[in-house]
Amino acid sequence: MTPTIRTRVAIVGAGPAGLILSHLLADAGIESVVIDQRSRREIETTIRAGILEQGTVDLLTAIDPGTRVHTVGQRHDGIELRVQGEGHRIDFPGLVGRSVWLYPQHEVLTDLLALRLARGQDVLFETTAVRVEGADTTTPRVIGTDAEGAGFVIDAEVVVGADGSRSVVRQAVAGSSRDGYFREYPFAWFGILCEAPPSSHELIYSNSDDGFALISQRSPEVQRMYFQCDPDTDPHALSEAEIWDTLQRRVPGTTLTEGPIFQRDVLRFRSFVAHELRRGRTVLVGDAAHTVPPTGAKGMNLAVADVVVLARALTALLADNDERLIDGYADTALRRIWKAQHFSWWMTSMLHTAPDASEFDRRRQLGELRSVVESESGRAFLAEAYTGWPFETGL
Ligand SMILES: Cc1cc2nc3c(=O)[nH]c(=O)nc-3n(C[C@H](O)[C@H](O)[C@H](O)COP(=O)(O)OP(=O)(O)OC[C@H]3O[C@@H](n4cnc5c(N)ncnc54)[C@H](O)[C@@H]3O)c2cc1C
């Protein structure tokens, strides 16, 4: 007999989307089971996103008033766009009355996991969903394997695919894991983590004649920096001296503080939105539903925004038998998803140089950058999107 777990909501994926959803459902008195193919240690140590929108921070604070985002995280009241060595600060509170927080994703996950376990709610680690059956029935089920490779089944009233960009749940919703609107970019980011003090207190997005670079931070001792590269670049092909030389040339006006590089990776850029976000009682959220290039720092925040809409819809469905919000889930979530897709595409195309860019393209791009940074309306448009629009609720 295959062991069967019964729950109201089966959540596949203990990333930001899955864990936040589990907390919002628990607060509404709805029981869920969360599974993740990774170990707890891997989830708590994988470095990914770093910038949280104001709405994300407000939500994390509502879930856990003691969240470390306010003690370990740092509020950033702006970013700098540097155009050919000229710095232009985008003052978030001055323009839109909001801010962002630098608080790494793995710290958010560490907090959310600890809270869920402290509240006596389980997370099944190293447990993999293989497929979803009965997606459009009232009793969808997750078929998977546990840490020992033994099969199991989760019978639920709703299955949520919060299983990231390589989602298996997407297959049950959209018919194929690749079914969606898609765009690939002809460049990538070469990212490093280094041991050094910060070179600047806020993020610098630098568009220079030598190419694009982003100077970001992680902590007083560790910094995150990126520069545009070819997607096929081997992250180990460059020496540390070559990496620092590239970064220094691409941020004219600042001498970056160098230090030992202890992690390097090449991050490809994709924009993707699944054609379908829901089939009956099986729903997609976060990277399972969409991917954005990282330039606008939207990926994790968009996952959180989906979950806010879905948690309300599931509460209405499972607590009050009201199907109206779940029927509207995709339309409501897609409004923000496409705004975020546009912003991420816009920041990416405005700041990077395509390999086949002509001299006209380069001069037009500088015109576009100046029309943003030299206009209060342009800066406000950027600040509003970067700090995050108010959450949609579907009401
Ligand atoms: C280098 C990098 C930098 C980034 N920077 C930013 C940033 O600054 N700001 C920002 O907002 N976003 C950023 N992002 C994007 C952000 O990390 C993602 O958008 C975010 O993690 C999405 O959350 P999620 O919960 O939807 O998916 P994920 O975080 O991918 O979580 C999915 C979970 O599902 C699990 N899983 C997958 N398949 C299965 C299965 N079959 N069975 C069980 N479990 C499964 C995975 O192990 C994983 O834990 C960045 C991403 C990268 C890679």
Ligand as a Chemical Component Dictionary entry (heavy atoms), coordinates in Angstrom:
data_LIG
# 
_chem_comp.id                   LIG 
_chem_comp.type                 NON-POLYMER 
_chem_comp.pdbx_formal_charge   0 
_chem_comp.three_letter_code    LIG 
# 
loop_
_chem_comp_atom.comp_id 
_chem_comp_atom.atom_id 
_chem_comp_atom.alt_atom_id 
_chem_comp_atom.type_symbol 
_chem_comp_atom.charge 
_chem_comp_atom.model_Cartn_x 
_chem_comp_atom.model_Cartn_y 
_chem_comp_atom.model_Cartn_z 
_chem_comp_atom.pdbx_ordinal 
LIG C1  C1  C 0 20.788 34.698 -8.631 1  
LIG C2  C2  C 0 19.362 35.138 -8.473 2  
LIG C3  C3  C 0 19.104 36.418 -8.013 3  
LIG C4  C4  C 0 17.805 36.835 -7.848 4  
LIG N1  N1  N 0 17.573 38.106 -7.361 5  
LIG C5  C5  C 0 16.300 38.493 -7.095 6  
LIG C6  C6  C 0 16.026 39.750 -6.438 7  
LIG O1  O1  O 0 16.923 40.531 -6.098 8  
LIG N2  N2  N 0 14.726 40.058 -6.138 9  
LIG C7  C7  C 0 13.707 39.197 -6.469 10 
LIG O2  O2  O 0 12.547 39.531 -6.177 11 
LIG N3  N3  N 0 13.931 38.012 -7.090 12 
LIG C8  C8  C 0 15.198 37.624 -7.400 13 
LIG N4  N4  N 0 15.432 36.391 -7.946 14 
LIG C9  C9  C 0 14.303 35.517 -8.250 15 
LIG C10 C10 C 0 13.783 34.786 -7.021 16 
LIG O3  O3  O 0 14.820 34.104 -6.373 17 
LIG C11 C11 C 0 12.669 33.828 -7.454 18 
LIG O4  O4  O 0 11.749 34.527 -8.245 19 
LIG C12 C12 C 0 11.958 33.231 -6.226 20 
LIG O5  O5  O 0 12.793 32.283 -5.606 21 
LIG C13 C13 C 0 10.652 32.551 -6.624 22 
LIG O6  O6  O 0 10.096 31.937 -5.499 23 
LIG P1  P1  P 0 9.220  30.627 -5.640 24 
LIG O7  O7  O 0 8.808  30.240 -4.260 25 
LIG O8  O8  O 0 8.176  30.831 -6.671 26 
LIG O9  O9  O 0 10.192 29.522 -6.275 27 
LIG P2  P2  P 0 11.538 28.913 -5.703 28 
LIG O10 O10 O 0 12.212 29.839 -4.772 29 
LIG O11 O11 O 0 12.293 28.435 -6.902 30 
LIG O12 O12 O 0 11.054 27.674 -4.847 31 
LIG C14 C14 C 0 10.585 26.489 -5.447 32 
LIG C15 C15 C 0 10.830 25.337 -4.488 33 
LIG O13 O13 O 0 10.211 24.186 -5.045 34 
LIG C16 C16 C 0 11.062 23.071 -4.865 35 
LIG N5  N5  N 0 10.719 22.099 -5.902 36 
LIG C17 C17 C 0 10.916 22.196 -7.243 37 
LIG N6  N6  N 0 10.439 21.122 -7.879 38 
LIG C18 C18 C 0 9.931  20.304 -6.916 39 
LIG C19 C19 C 0 9.293  19.032 -6.949 40 
LIG N7  N7  N 0 9.082  18.380 -8.096 41 
LIG N8  N8  N 0 8.917  18.464 -5.777 42 
LIG C20 C20 C 0 9.130  19.124 -4.592 43 
LIG N9  N9  N 0 9.725  20.339 -4.510 44 
LIG C21 C21 C 0 10.110 20.921 -5.661 45 
LIG C22 C22 C 0 12.465 23.649 -4.996 46 
LIG O14 O14 O 0 13.422 22.829 -4.342 47 
LIG C23 C23 C 0 12.310 25.003 -4.332 48 
LIG O15 O15 O 0 12.663 24.986 -2.966 49 
LIG C24 C24 C 0 16.725 35.946 -8.146 50 
LIG C25 C25 C 0 16.983 34.657 -8.616 51 
LIG C26 C26 C 0 18.283 34.253 -8.788 52 
LIG C27 C27 C 0 18.548 32.843 -9.299 53 
# 
loop_
_chem_comp_bond.comp_id 
_chem_comp_bond.atom_id_1 
_chem_comp_bond.atom_id_2 
_chem_comp_bond.value_order 
_chem_comp_bond.pdbx_ordinal 
LIG C1  C2  SING 1  
LIG C2  C3  SING 2  
LIG C2  C26 DOUB 3  
LIG C3  C4  DOUB 4  
LIG C4  N1  SING 5  
LIG C4  C24 SING 6  
LIG N1  C5  DOUB 7  
LIG C5  C6  SING 8  
LIG C5  C8  SING 9  
LIG C6  O1  DOUB 10 
LIG C6  N2  SING 11 
LIG N2  C7  SING 12 
LIG C7  O2  DOUB 13 
LIG C7  N3  SING 14 
LIG N3  C8  DOUB 15 
LIG C8  N4  SING 16 
LIG N4  C9  SING 17 
LIG N4  C24 SING 18 
LIG C9  C10 SING 19 
LIG C10 O3  SING 20 
LIG C10 C11 SING 21 
LIG C11 O4  SING 22 
LIG C11 C12 SING 23 
LIG C12 O5  SING 24 
LIG C12 C13 SING 25 
LIG C13 O6  SING 26 
LIG O6  P1  SING 27 
LIG P1  O7  DOUB 28 
LIG P1  O8  SING 29 
LIG P1  O9  SING 30 
LIG O9  P2  SING 31 
LIG P2  O10 DOUB 32 
LIG P2  O11 SING 33 
LIG P2  O12 SING 34 
LIG O12 C14 SING 35 
LIG C14 C15 SING 36 
LIG C15 O13 SING 37 
LIG C15 C23 SING 38 
LIG O13 C16 SING 39 
LIG C16 N5  SING 40 
LIG C16 C22 SING 41 
LIG N5  C17 SING 42 
LIG N5  C21 SING 43 
LIG C17 N6  DOUB 44 
LIG N6  C18 SING 45 
LIG C18 C19 SING 46 
LIG C18 C21 DOUB 47 
LIG C19 N7  SING 48 
LIG C19 N8  DOUB 49 
LIG N8  C20 SING 50 
LIG C20 N9  DOUB 51 
LIG N9  C21 SING 52 
LIG C22 O14 SING 53 
LIG C22 C23 SING 54 
LIG C23 O15 SING 55 
LIG C24 C25 DOUB 56 
LIG C25 C26 SING 57 
LIG C26 C27 SING 58 
# 
